[in-house]
Amino acid sequence: MITKTTDRVILGIDPGTNIMGYGAIHQQGSGVTMLALGILNLSKYDNHALKLKKIFERTLGLIEEYKPDELAIEAPFFGKNVQSMLKLGRAQGVAIAAAVYRDIPIFEYAPRKIKQSITGSGAASKEQVRAMLSSVLKINFEGERLDATDGLAAAMCHYYQRAPGKADKSYSGWDSFVKQNEGRVK
């Protein structure tokens, strides 16, 4: 019996209008190594449209540099401040648009699902997520921004949750995105 070895790069994004966190991992078989970890600091920009442009450009840059096979992104959570939710949704949408523009399948995960995948508890703190990632990947993340490890956590969540090629909230292009989001997209 021949077993296909999995070899894929997953880019994880924690979208934000002030800080966007990201992490990239490389899966080879059942092993995984970290390729990248960082943030895009947008707090210095007052113009929301300019922030969205920077998110799009940075996401495209990460795609060009790491050539991910899939993108895992944290879904917006429901909060009390509607304006903040709208801005966060736009930030997420721009990152998704960059991936779709490069024909990269997108997988969306709720914040609780990401925390549960990493720590076993959907109510885990950001610090607990970082500590577990540190343990699993054998990398010291002390001093790293929690937004960065949140982006890495999205990628690791996808690694844990999805078999290669499994489609669930995966978009292979604009038509696929629109079809799977009827009622949300016109």
C-alpha positions as CSV (number, residue, x, y, z in Angstrom):
1,M,0.0,0.0,0.0
2,I,1.4,3.4,-1.0
3,T,0.8,6.3,1.4
4,K,0.8,9.8,0.1
5,T,3.0,12.1,2.1
6,T,1.4,15.4,2.9
7,D,3.6,18.4,2.1
8,R,1.9,21.8,2.4
9,V,2.4,25.3,3.6
10,I,-0.4,26.9,5.7
11,L,-0.6,30.7,6.2
12,G,-2.6,31.7,9.3
13,I,-3.9,35.2,9.8
14,D,-5.4,36.9,12.8
15,P,-7.1,40.0,11.1
16,G,-7.2,43.3,12.9
17,T,-7.5,47.0,12.0
18,N,-4.7,48.0,14.3
19,I,-2.6,44.8,14.4
20,M,-2.7,41.9,12.0
21,G,-1.0,38.8,13.2
22,Y,0.3,36.1,10.9
23,G,2.2,32.8,11.0
24,A,3.2,30.3,8.4
25,I,3.9,26.6,8.9
26,H,5.2,23.8,6.7
27,Q,3.7,20.4,7.1
28,Q,5.8,17.4,5.9
29,G,4.0,14.2,6.6
30,S,2.9,14.3,10.2
31,G,5.6,16.9,11.2
32,V,5.2,20.6,11.2
33,T,7.8,23.5,11.4
34,M,7.2,27.2,11.7
35,L,8.3,29.3,8.7
36,A,7.2,32.8,9.7
37,L,5.7,34.7,12.6
38,G,5.0,38.4,12.8
39,I,2.6,41.3,12.8
40,L,1.6,44.2,10.6
41,N,1.3,47.3,12.8
42,L,-1.5,49.5,11.4
43,S,-2.0,51.7,14.4
44,K,0.1,54.5,12.8
45,Y,-2.5,55.0,10.0
46,D,-5.6,57.1,10.7
47,N,-7.2,56.3,7.3
48,H,-9.2,53.1,7.4
49,A,-9.0,52.6,3.7
50,L,-5.2,52.9,3.8
51,K,-5.2,50.3,6.6
52,L,-7.2,47.9,4.3
53,K,-4.8,48.6,1.4
54,K,-1.8,47.7,3.7
55,I,-3.5,44.5,4.8
56,F,-4.1,43.5,1.2
57,E,-0.5,44.3,0.2
58,R,1.1,42.5,3.2
59,T,-1.1,39.4,2.7
60,L,-0.1,39.3,-1.0
61,G,3.6,39.7,0.1
62,L,3.3,36.8,2.5
63,I,1.7,34.7,-0.2
64,E,4.5,35.6,-2.6
65,E,7.2,34.8,0.0
66,Y,5.9,31.6,1.5
67,K,3.7,30.3,-1.3
68,P,1.0,28.8,0.9
69,D,-1.2,26.0,-0.3
70,E,-4.0,27.1,2.1
71,L,-4.9,30.1,4.2
72,A,-6.5,29.8,7.6
73,I,-8.1,32.9,9.0
74,E,-9.8,33.7,12.2
75,A,-13.5,34.6,11.7
76,P,-14.8,37.8,13.2
77,F,-16.3,37.3,16.7
78,F,-19.6,38.9,17.7
79,G,-19.0,41.8,20.0
80,K,-21.1,44.7,21.3
81,N,-19.5,47.4,19.3
82,V,-21.0,47.2,15.8
83,Q,-18.5,49.7,14.3
84,S,-15.5,47.6,15.5
85,M,-17.1,44.4,14.1
86,L,-17.6,46.1,10.7
87,K,-14.0,47.2,10.6
88,L,-12.7,43.8,11.6
89,G,-14.9,42.2,9.0
90,R,-13.4,44.5,6.4
91,A,-9.9,43.6,7.5
92,Q,-10.7,39.9,7.3
93,G,-12.4,40.4,3.9
94,V,-9.3,42.1,2.4
95,A,-7.0,39.3,3.6
96,I,-9.4,36.8,2.1
97,A,-9.5,38.8,-1.2
98,A,-5.7,38.7,-1.4
99,A,-5.8,34.9,-1.0
100,V,-8.6,34.4,-3.5
101,Y,-6.8,36.7,-5.9
102,R,-3.9,34.2,-5.8
103,D,-6.3,31.1,-6.0
104,I,-5.5,29.9,-2.5
105,P,-8.2,28.0,-0.7
106,I,-9.4,29.8,2.5
107,F,-10.5,28.1,5.7
108,E,-12.3,30.1,8.4
109,Y,-12.2,29.3,12.1
110,A,-14.0,30.8,15.0
111,P,-11.8,32.1,17.8
112,R,-13.1,29.4,20.2
113,K,-12.4,26.7,17.7
114,I,-8.8,27.9,17.3
115,K,-8.2,28.0,21.1
116,Q,-9.8,24.6,21.5
117,S,-7.7,23.1,18.8
118,I,-4.5,24.4,20.3
119,T,-5.2,24.0,24.1
120,G,-8.2,21.8,24.4
121,S,-10.3,24.6,25.8
122,G,-12.3,27.2,23.8
123,A,-12.1,29.5,26.7
124,A,-8.2,29.5,26.9
125,S,-6.4,32.8,27.2
126,K,-4.1,34.2,24.4
127,E,-1.2,33.5,26.8
128,Q,-2.3,29.9,27.2
129,V,-2.4,29.5,23.4
130,R,1.1,31.0,23.1
131,A,2.4,28.7,25.8
132,M,0.9,25.6,24.1
133,L,2.3,26.6,20.7
134,S,5.7,27.1,22.3
135,S,5.5,23.6,23.8
136,V,4.3,21.9,20.6
137,L,6.7,23.7,18.2
138,K,9.6,23.8,20.7
139,I,10.1,27.5,20.2
140,N,10.3,30.2,22.8
141,F,7.7,32.9,22.0
142,E,8.3,35.0,25.0
143,G,8.3,38.7,23.9
144,E,6.3,37.9,20.8
145,R,3.1,39.8,20.3
146,L,0.0,37.8,21.1
147,D,-1.4,38.9,17.7
148,A,1.5,37.1,16.0
149,T,0.9,33.8,17.9
150,D,-2.8,34.1,17.2
151,G,-2.0,34.1,13.5
152,L,0.2,31.1,14.0
153,A,-2.6,29.5,16.1
154,A,-5.0,29.8,13.1
155,A,-2.5,27.9,10.9
156,M,-2.0,25.2,13.5
157,C,-5.7,24.9,14.0
158,H,-6.0,24.2,10.3
159,Y,-3.2,21.7,10.5
160,Y,-5.0,19.9,13.3
161,Q,-8.5,20.1,11.9
162,R,-8.3,19.6,8.1
163,A,-7.1,16.7,6.0
164,P,-5.6,17.9,2.8
165,G,-8.3,18.7,0.2
166,K,-11.2,18.6,2.6
167,A,-13.6,21.4,1.7
168,D,-15.5,23.1,4.5
169,K,-15.6,26.9,4.3
170,S,-13.0,26.6,1.6
171,Y,-13.1,29.0,-1.4
172,S,-11.2,28.2,-4.6
173,G,-12.2,31.4,-6.3
174,W,-14.7,34.2,-6.4
175,D,-17.5,32.0,-7.8
176,S,-16.9,29.5,-5.0
177,F,-16.9,32.2,-2.4
178,V,-20.1,33.7,-3.6
179,K,-21.8,30.3,-4.0
180,Q,-21.0,29.3,-0.4
181,N,-22.0,32.7,1.0
182,E,-25.3,33.2,-0.8
183,G,-27.3,35.8,1.2
184,R,-24.1,37.4,2.5
185,V,-22.8,38.5,-0.9
186,K,-24.7,40.1,-3.7
